[in-house]
């Protein structure tokens, strides 16, 4: 299990089960674990999800799929606990979501 602090200073864990979920659903993410942790700790923006989760988003000019945004979906349960749900690459952040923080 890996733990990184979110932009809010909350320790957020990436469990082996969640890592396997990510690479199973998004095989292009297999070599992107360090970028997932970097995106969570140093995002370009944070958006609000539909069900209480947060989306940390960071742009990368080179990825396995060309220029993309990496999105890390996570929850902050308390000041001492959070966890990653999933992560994926996308062409652009969702215009329909509320941006709650931007660099």
Secondary structure, 3 states (H helix, E strand, C coil): CEEEECCCCCEEEECHHHHHHHHHHCHHHCCCHHHHHHHHHCCCEEEECCCCCEEEEEEECCCCCCCEEEEEEEEEEECCEEEEEEEEEECCCCCCCCEEEEC
